[in-house]
Amino acid sequence: MKTLAERLKSARIASGLSQAALADRVGISQQSLHRIEIGLRKQPRKIEKIAHCLGVTPEWLQYGSPLHEKNNQTSMSIPPKKTVLKPLFTWEQLRHFKKDGVDYVMPNIHHIIPAGFVEILDQNNTISFAIKVEGDSMLSSRQDVTSFKEGYILFVDLHKKPKSSSYVIAKTLSSDSYLFRQYIIDNGMPYLKPHDPQYPMIKVDHDVDILGVVKRFIGELEED
């Protein structure tokens, strides 16, 4: 990897972050991050913050070496990180998740066999399982909103409580159905909001349970 653009994109993908998610953590626009990734910006002002969010050194990200060397003869790969395998369940298999007190728990994977397993960085072991986006309810034409295409992989924490603007997997108790939505607070009331306005907002009441909060996802937001 000879350029900042290549190192940034490689480290971001290795960290399981979208451009929008990384830009949000750094405090810049997604467009600004995209310009760095395609090589239009060579000396980003927030290089240290970007490196911190990706778990790499600013020196490696900027120059490809531990130190700034004039001839750039020293190279270095992305520092190794611990990865784990998380079960990938289908939406139909969510029916086998049972509530244990406050939180839902996964079924025994020896009884309910997952559709597969996905490798991801999860050093704090907070991610419970993965699931693929289905349908178009979370697509958005707005550049400032993350658009979740069908097939994107969501990584879900069963124990985290949602905050306004969190993305969640929710269960409608009366119909025993599951959906992926954004959790928002409007005038003090919680709702499940789709990105596509053709779908209805759903009030979070006694008929709705939050199964888990989406901590991360894998999927590119645009073609380079």
SERO-4910 file (N, C-alpha, C, O; in steps of 0.05 Angstrom, whole numbers):
BEGIN
 pado doro    nc1    nc2    nc3   cac1   cac2   cac3    cc1    cc2    cc3    oc1    oc2    oc3
  Met    A     17    -24      0      0      0      0     18     25      0     30     31     20
  Lys    A     18     39    -23     37     60    -26     26     88    -20     42    106    -16
  Thr    A      0     91    -17    -11    117    -14    -28    118     12    -38     98     22
  Leu    A    -32    143     21    -50    148     44    -78    137     37    -91    125     54
  Ala    A    -87    143     13   -114    134      5   -117    104      8   -138     94     18
  Glu    A    -97     89     -2    -99     60      0    -98     50     28   -113     32     36
  Arg    A    -81     62     45    -78     53     73   -104     60     88   -113     44    104
  Leu    A   -115     83     83   -140     91     97   -163     72     91   -177     63    109
  Lys    A   -167     67     65   -189     49     57   -185     21     68   -204      9     78
  Ser    A   -160     11     67   -155    -16     77   -160    -18    107   -172    -37    116
  Ala    A   -150      2    122   -154      2    151   -183      5    159   -192     -7    178
  Arg    A   -197     21    143   -226     25    150   -242      0    145   -258     -8    162
  Ile    A   -237    -14    123   -251    -39    118   -243    -60    138   -261    -75    147
  Ala    A   -218    -61    146   -209    -81    166   -222    -76    193   -226    -94    209
  Ser    A   -229    -51    198   -242    -44    224   -273    -47    222   -286    -44    243
  Gly    A   -283    -55    199   -312    -59    196   -328    -34    196   -352    -35    203
  Leu    A   -316    -11    189   -331     14    189   -338     23    161   -322     20    142
  Ser    A   -361     35    158   -368     48    133   -355     76    132   -346     85    152
  Gln    A   -355     88    109   -345    115    107   -361    134    125   -350    151    139
  Ala    A   -388    131    125   -405    148    142   -399    145    171   -398    164    186
  Ala    A   -395    119    180   -390    114    208   -363    126    217   -361    138    239
  Leu    A   -343    122    201   -316    133    208   -317    163    208   -306    176    226
  Ala    A   -329    175    188   -331    204    186   -345    216    211   -337    236    221
  Asp    A   -366    202    220   -380    211    243   -363    211    268   -364    229    284
  Arg    A   -347    189    271   -329    187    294   -307    208    294   -299    219    314
  Val    A   -298    214    270   -276    234    267   -286    262    270   -271    280    279
  Gly    A   -311    267    262   -322    294    262   -319    309    236   -316    333    236
  Ile    A   -319    294    214   -317    306    188   -340    296    171   -354    277    179
  Ser    A   -345    307    147   -366    298    130   -357    273    115   -333    268    112
  Gln    A   -376    257    107   -370    233     91   -356    241     65   -339    227     55
  Gln    A   -365    264     53   -353    273     29   -323    278     32   -307    273     15
  Ser    A   -316    290     56   -288    296     61   -271    270     63   -249    269     52
  Leu    A   -283    250     77   -268    225     79   -266    212     52   -245    200     46
  His    A   -287    213     36   -286    201      9   -264    214     -8   -250    200    -23
  Arg    A   -260    240     -5   -239    254    -20   -212    244    -12   -194    242    -29
  Ile    A   -208    238     14   -182    227     23   -178    199     11   -156    192      2
  Glu    A   -199    183     11   -197    155      2   -192    153    -28   -181    133    -38
  Ile    A   -200    173    -44   -195    172    -73   -170    188    -80   -164    192   -104
  Gly    A   -156    198    -60   -130    211    -65   -131    241    -71   -111    252    -80
  Leu    A   -154    254    -67   -156    282    -73   -145    300    -50   -138    323    -54
  Arg    A   -142    288    -26   -131    303     -4   -107    287      7   -110    264     16
  Lys    A    -84    299      7    -59    285     14    -51    291     43    -36    275     55
  Gln    A    -60    313     55    -51    321     81    -76    328     98    -80    352    105
  Pro    A    -93    309    105   -117    315    121   -110    326    148    -91    316    161
  Arg    A   -125    345    157   -119    359    183   -124    341    207   -110    344    227
  Lys    A   -142    322    204   -149    305    227   -137    277    225   -150    257    232
  Ile    A   -113    276    215   -100    250    211    -97    234    237   -100    210    237
  Glu    A    -91    249    259    -87    235    285   -114    223    295   -114    201    305
  Lys    A   -135    238    291   -162    228    300   -170    204    283   -182    185    293
  Ile    A   -165    206    257   -172    184    239   -157    159    247   -169    137    249
  Ala    A   -131    162    252   -114    139    259   -124    127    286   -125    102    288
  His    A   -130    144    305   -140    134    331   -165    118    328   -168     97    340
  Cys    A   -184    127    311   -209    113    307   -205     86    293   -221     68    296
  Leu    A   -184     84    278   -178     59    263   -159     41    278   -154     18    270
  Gly    A   -147     51    300   -129     34    316   -101     31    303    -88     11    308
  Val    A    -93     50    287    -67     50    274    -52     75    282    -64     93    294
  Thr    A    -26     77    276    -11    101    283    -14    122    261    -17    115    238
  Pro    A    -13    148    268    -14    169    248      9    167    228      5    173    204
  Glu    A     32    158    238     56    156    220     51    135    199     58    139    175
  Trp    A     40    112    207     34     91    187     13    100    167     16     96    143
  Leu    A     -8    113    177    -29    121    160    -20    142    139    -26    140    116
  Gln    A     -4    161    149      5    183    131     28    174    112     28    180     89
  Tyr    A     48    159    124     72    154    109     77    125    103     94    118     86
  Gly    A     62    107    115     67     78    111     90     68    126    100     46    120
  Ser    A    100     82    146    122     74    162    119     84    190    104    103    195
  Pro    A    134     71    210    132     80    238    140    109    241    129    123    258
  Leu    A    161    118    225    170    146    227    169    158    199    169    144    179
  His    A    169    185    198    170    198    172    198    197    161    216    210    171
  Glu    A    201    180    140    227    178    128    227    190    100    208    186     85
  Lys    A    247    206     94    247    222     70    243    205     45    228    214     27
  Asn    A    256    183     43    253    166     19    231    145     21    226    130      3
  Asn    A    217    145     44    194    127     48    202     98     42    187     84     29
  Gln    A    225     89     53    235     63     47    225     42     67    226     18     62
  Thr    A    215     51     90    205     33    110    175     29    106    160     48    106
  Ser    A    166      4    104    138     -1    101    128    -18    124    144    -31    138
  Met    A    102    -18    128     92    -33    150     63    -40    144     49    -24    132
  Ser    A     54    -63    152     27    -71    147      9    -61    170     19    -51    190
  Ile    A    -17    -64    166    -35    -56    187    -30    -73    212    -29    -97    210
  Pro    A    -28    -61    235    -23    -76    260    -44    -98    263    -68    -92    260
  Pro    A    -36   -122    270    -55   -144    273    -74   -139    296    -66   -128    317
  Lys    A    -99   -147    292   -119   -144    313   -134   -170    316   -134   -187    298
  Lys    A   -146   -174    339   -160   -199    345   -187   -199    330   -203   -180    333
  Thr    A   -192   -220    315   -217   -223    302   -231   -247    314   -219   -266    323
  Val    A   -258   -247    312   -274   -269    322   -295   -275    302   -302   -259    284
  Leu    A   -306   -299    303   -328   -307    286   -355   -303    300   -358   -312    323
  Lys    A   -373   -290    287   -400   -286    298   -420   -301    281   -418   -301    256
  Pro    A   -440   -314    293   -460   -328    278   -477   -309    261   -485   -288    270
  Leu    A   -483   -317    237   -500   -302    218   -527   -316    217   -530   -338    205
  Phe    A   -547   -304    229   -574   -316    229   -591   -304    207   -586   -282    198
  Thr    A   -612   -319    200   -632   -308    181   -654   -295    197   -656   -298    221
  Trp    A   -671   -279    183   -693   -266    197   -713   -286    209   -724   -281    230
  Glu    A   -717   -308    194   -734   -328    204   -724   -340    230   -740   -348    248
  Gln    A   -698   -343    233   -686   -355    257   -688   -337    282   -684   -346    304
  Leu    A   -695   -311    278   -698   -294    301   -721   -302    319   -722   -295    342
  Arg    A   -740   -318    308   -762   -328    323   -753   -346    346   -768   -351    365
  His    A   -729   -356    344   -718   -374    364   -703   -360    387   -695   -372    406
  Phe    A   -701   -333    384   -689   -317    406   -710   -314    427   -733   -307    422
  Lys    A   -703   -319    452   -722   -318    474   -713   -296    494   -689   -291    498
  Lys    A   -733   -285    507   -727   -264    527   -721   -277    554   -736   -294    563
  Asp    A   -699   -268    565   -690   -278    591   -688   -254    610   -667   -241    611
  Gly    A   -710   -248    623   -710   -224    640   -714   -199    622   -735   -196    610
  Val    A   -693   -182    621   -695   -157    606   -685   -162    577   -697   -150    558
  Asp    A   -665   -178    574   -652   -181    548   -661   -207    533   -670   -226    546
  Tyr    A   -658   -206    507   -661   -230    491   -635   -246    490   -614   -234    492
  Val    A   -637   -272    487   -614   -289    485   -615   -305    460   -637   -312    450
  Met    A   -592   -312    449   -591   -327    424   -598   -356    429   -594   -366    452
  Pro    A   -608   -370    409   -612   -399    412   -585   -413    411   -565   -403    402
  Asn    A   -585   -438    421   -561   -454    420   -555   -461    391   -572   -472    376
  Ile    A   -531   -453    382   -525   -457    353   -522   -486    345   -520   -492    321
  His    A   -522   -504    365   -522   -533    358   -550   -542    352   -554   -563    339
  His    A   -570   -527    361   -598   -534    356   -609   -518    332   -623   -529    315
  Ile    A   -603   -492    332   -611   -475    310   -585   -467    295   -571   -450    304
  Ile    A   -580   -480    273   -555   -477    259   -555   -450    243   -573   -446    227
  Pro    A   -536   -432    248   -535   -407    234   -531   -411    204   -522   -432    195
  Ala    A   -538   -390    189   -533   -391    160   -504   -391    153   -496   -398    131
  Gly    A   -488   -382    172   -459   -380    168   -446   -366    191   -458   -361    212
  Phe    A   -421   -358    188   -406   -343    208   -391   -321    194   -382   -324    171
  Val    A   -389   -298    208   -375   -275    197   -352   -266    215   -356   -264    239
  Glu    A   -329   -262    203   -306   -254    219   -306   -223    222   -310   -209    203
  Ile    A   -301   -214    247   -302   -186    252   -284   -179    276   -279   -197    293
  Leu    A   -274   -155    277   -259   -145    301   -279   -140    323   -298   -125    319
  Asp    A   -275   -152    346   -293   -148    369   -277   -152    394   -282   -172    409
  Gln    A   -259   -134    400   -240   -138    422   -255   -138    449   -245   -151    468
  Asn    A   -277   -124    452   -292   -124    477   -314   -144    478   -329   -146    498
  Asn    A   -317   -160    457   -337   -182    456   -365   -171    462   -380   -183    478
  Thr    A   -373   -149    449   -399   -138    453   -419   -145    431   -443   -141    435
  Ile    A   -410   -156    409   -427   -163    387   -438   -192    391   -422   -210    396
  Ser    A   -464   -195    389   -477   -221    394   -479   -238    369   -473   -261    369
  Phe    A   -489   -225    347   -493   -240    323   -495   -221    299   -494   -197    302
  Ala    A   -496   -233    275   -498   -217    250   -523   -225    236   -534   -248    239
  Ile    A   -533   -207    219   -557   -212    203   -555   -195    178   -545   -172    179
  Lys    A   -566   -204    155   -565   -189    130   -590   -172    127   -612   -180    134
  Val    A   -586   -148    116   -608   -130    110   -625   -142     88   -614   -153     68
  Glu    A   -651   -141     91   -670   -150     71   -689   -127     65   -697   -112     83
  Gly    A   -697   -124     39   -716   -103     32   -703    -76     28   -679    -73     29
  Asp    A   -720    -56     23   -710    -29     16   -720     -7     35   -717     16     29
  Ser    A   -730    -15     58   -741      5     77   -720     23     89   -727     45     99
  Met    A   -694     14     89   -673     31    101   -654     42     80   -631     49     85
  Leu    A   -664     45     55   -650     59     34   -656     89     36   -678     97     43
  Ser    A   -636    105     30   -640    134     31   -625    147      8   -603    139      1
  Ser    A   -637    168     -4   -624    183    -25   -608    206    -15   -594    220    -30
  Arg    A   -610    211     11   -596    234     24   -567    227     29   -561    205     38
  Gln    A   -549    245     22   -520    239     26   -512    239     55   -492    227     62
  Asp    A   -527    253     72   -520    254    100   -532    232    117   -530    233    142
  Val    A   -546    213    104   -559    191    118   -547    165    108   -545    161     84
  Thr    A   -540    147    126   -530    121    118   -552    105    104   -574    102    114
  Ser    A   -546     95     80   -565     80     64   -557     50     66   -535     42     58
  Phe    A   -576     34     76   -570      5     81   -582    -11     58   -606    -14     56
  Lys    A   -564    -21     40   -573    -36     17   -578    -65     26   -568    -75     45
  Glu    A   -595    -78     10   -601   -107     15   -575   -123     13   -560   -119     -6
  Gly    A   -570   -140     33   -545   -155     33   -524   -145     52   -505   -159     58
  Tyr    A   -527   -119     61   -508   -109     80   -510   -126    106   -532   -136    112
  Ile    A   -488   -130    119   -487   -146    143   -487   -128    168   -470   -111    171
  Leu    A   -507   -133    185   -510   -117    210   -499   -134    233   -503   -158    234
  Phe    A   -485   -121    251   -474   -134    275   -489   -124    300   -489    -99    305
  Val    A   -501   -142    314   -521   -134    335   -512   -141    363   -501   -162    368
  Asp    A   -516   -122    381   -511   -126    410   -538   -130    424   -555   -112    424
  Leu    A   -542   -153    435   -567   -159    449   -570   -145    476   -592   -144    487
  His    A   -549   -135    487   -549   -124    514   -549    -93    515   -554    -82    536
  Lys    A   -543    -81    493   -541    -51    492   -569    -39    490   -586    -50    475
  Lys    A   -574    -18    504   -600     -4    504   -599     18    483   -579     32    481
  Pro    A   -621     21    467   -620     41    446   -622     69    456   -635     75    476
  Lys    A   -609     87    441   -612    116    445   -624    127    420   -626    114    400
  Ser    A   -633    152    422   -644    165    398   -623    165    376   -600    173    380
  Ser    A   -632    156    352   -615    154    328   -601    127    326   -587    122    306
  Ser    A   -604    109    346   -592     83    344   -606     67    323   -630     72    317
  Tyr    A   -592     48    310   -605     29    292   -610      3    308   -593     -6    323
  Val    A   -634     -8    305   -642    -30    321   -656    -52    305   -666    -48    283
  Ile    A   -655    -76    316   -672    -98    307   -695   -100    327   -691   -103    351
  Ala    A   -719    -98    317   -743    -97    334   -762   -120    328   -762   -131    306
  Lys    A   -778   -127    347   -798   -148    344   -826   -137    349   -831   -124    369
  Thr    A   -845   -143    331   -873   -136    335   -886   -161    347   -889   -181    334
  Leu    A   -894   -159    372   -904   -182    387   -929   -194    375   -931   -218    374
  Ser    A   -948   -177    367   -974   -188    358   -971   -204    333   -986   -223    328
  Ser    A   -952   -196    315   -949   -211    290   -925   -229    290   -920   -243    270
  Asp    A   -909   -228    312   -885   -244    314   -867   -239    289   -856   -258    277
  Ser    A   -864   -214    282   -847   -206    259   -824   -188    268   -825   -177    290
  Tyr    A   -804   -187    252   -779   -172    259   -772   -152    237   -778   -156    214
  Leu    A   -760   -130    245   -753   -110    226   -729    -94    235   -722    -93    259
  Phe    A   -716    -81    216   -692    -65    221   -700    -36    216   -710    -28    195
  Arg    A   -697    -19    237   -705      9    235   -686     27    252   -669     17    267
  Gln    A   -690     53    249   -676     72    266   -694     79    289   -718     86    285
  Tyr    A   -683     78    313   -697     85    338   -695    115    342   -672    125    345
  Ile    A   -717    129    343   -716    158    348   -735    166    370   -754    151    376
  Ile    A   -730    189    382   -748    200    402   -760    225    390   -745    244    383
  Asp    A   -786    227    388   -800    250    377   -821    259    397   -840    245    403
  Asn    A   -817    284    407   -835    295    428   -838    276    452   -859    273    464
  Gly    A   -815    265    459   -814    248    483   -823    220    479   -823    204    498
  Met    A   -832    213    455   -842    186    449   -823    171    430   -813    183    411
  Pro    A   -817    145    436   -799    130    419   -814    118    394   -837    110    396
  Tyr    A   -800    119    372   -812    109    347   -790     92    332   -766     96    337
  Leu    A   -799     75    314   -782     61    295   -786     75    268   -808     75    257
  Lys    A   -764     86    258   -766    102    234   -752     89    210   -728     81    213
  Pro    A   -765     86    188   -751     76    164   -737     99    150   -745    122    154
  His    A   -718     93    133   -706    114    117   -723    121     93   -724    144     84
  Asp    A   -736    101     82   -754    106     60   -781    115     70   -795    100     84
  Pro    A   -790    140     63   -815    151     74   -840    136     65   -862    141     75
  Gln    A   -837    118     45   -860    102     37   -869     82     58   -892     73     58
  Tyr    A   -851     76     77   -857     58     99   -866     74    123   -857     96    127
  Pro    A   -884     63    140   -895     78    162   -876     79    186   -860     61    190
  Met    A   -878    100    202   -865    101    228   -881     83    247   -906     81    244
  Ile    A   -867     70    265   -881     52    284   -875     62    312   -852     65    320
  Lys    A   -896     66    328   -892     75    356   -883     51    372   -894     29    370
  Val    A   -863     56    389   -853     35    406   -871     34    431   -868     51    449
  Asp    A   -888     15    432   -907     12    455   -906    -17    465   -886    -30    462
  His    A   -927    -25    478   -928    -52    490   -926    -74    470   -920    -97    477
  Asp    A   -931    -68    444   -931    -88    423   -903    -90    409   -900   -107    392
  Val    A   -884    -74    418   -858    -74    405   -836    -79    425   -835    -66    446
  Asp    A   -819    -97    419   -795   -103    435   -770    -96    419   -769   -101    394
  Ile    A   -750    -86    432   -724    -82    419   -707   -106    424   -699   -112    447
  Leu    A   -701   -121    402   -685   -145    405   -656   -138    411   -643   -150    428
  Gly    A   -645   -119    396   -617   -111    399   -610    -86    384   -626    -77    367
  Val    A   -587    -75    390   -577    -51    377   -555    -57    357   -537    -73    363
  Val    A   -557    -46    333   -536    -50    313   -511    -34    321   -512    -10    322
  Lys    A   -489    -48    325   -465    -35    333   -447    -28    309   -432     -8    310
  Arg    A   -450    -43    288   -432    -40    265   -445    -52    241   -464    -68    243
  Phe    A   -436    -46    217   -445    -59    193   -423    -60    172   -404    -44    173
  Ile    A   -425    -79    154   -407    -81    131   -421    -75    106   -442    -87    100
  Gly    A   -411    -56     91   -423    -48     65   -413    -22     56   -410     -4     72
  Glu    A   -406    -19     31   -396      6     20   -420     23     12   -440     13      3
  Leu    A   -417     49     17   -439     68     11   -439     79    -17   -459     89    -26
  Glu    A   -417     76    -31   -416     85    -58   -393     71    -73   -375     60    -60
  Glu    A   -395     72    -99   -374     60   -116   -352     80   -120   -357    103   -127
  Asp    A   -327     72   -116   -304     90   -121   -298     90   -151   -280    104   -160
***
